[in-house]
């Protein structure tokens, strides 16, 4: 059943992605209609059901690289969907929806998940939820950072094209986005939420390590890269508050922080599950 639901979710995201890509080609409006927004809500519900069916196991939890990436993508899309009712972020769909379609299919394409037994390990369930939530929020923050970079480039160097229709299509795409200052404010709000979740994830991981091994934190690559990400985002938020960091500095720090997070979890799981088949 999980395979069917994941496939349906991927198809749903793919169908919704047709609209913004047709608008980029000069056909239709780059703005999302009310039907599209509620359609995305239905697809998110299907994706959530697929994740629950694949992750729930008797007495435990199934988790692997595919499910972890798919669940973080789902959470990121949920954040985007909620925000779409508050401010106009329609241009983000151009990148987000194809990625969400791929994310929904990853549990089907990658090796099957392994079961995790939480019995006797306090805080493990909470730690996993907090970690996935932090990764999902930071992925969306990174995509927002890339979008900010594109908008900034467009403002300073408008796209020149011999094709007037293509130039108009790019213009409509950027017109569908909120002002750069609004995007920047949204980026730092996402980073602040993600940093709070990452902090709680580190604290819960420390509590698990302390109860299981007697050490506050294990000295392994996952812990080191996670702490590097935590420090990177913390420095960015502190620099924003004290020195008013913004623009390209914010983009660079955000992408660097996400890079550490990817190395902390997804990189190691990719090596173990895909390359080493463990």
Secondary structure by P-SEA (a helix, b strand, c coil): caaaaaaaaaaaaaaaaaaaaaaaaccccccccaaaaaaaaaaaaaaaaaaaaacccccbbbbcaaaaaaaaaaaaaaaaaaaaacccccccccccaaaaaaaaaccccccbbbbbbcccccaaaaaaaaaaaaaaaaaaaaaaaaaaaaaaaaaacccccccaaaaaaaaaaaaacccaaaaaaaaaaaaaaaaaaaaaaaaaaaaaaaacccccccccaaaaaaaaaaaaaaaaaaaaaaccccaaaaaaaaaaaaaaaaaacaaaaaaacccccc
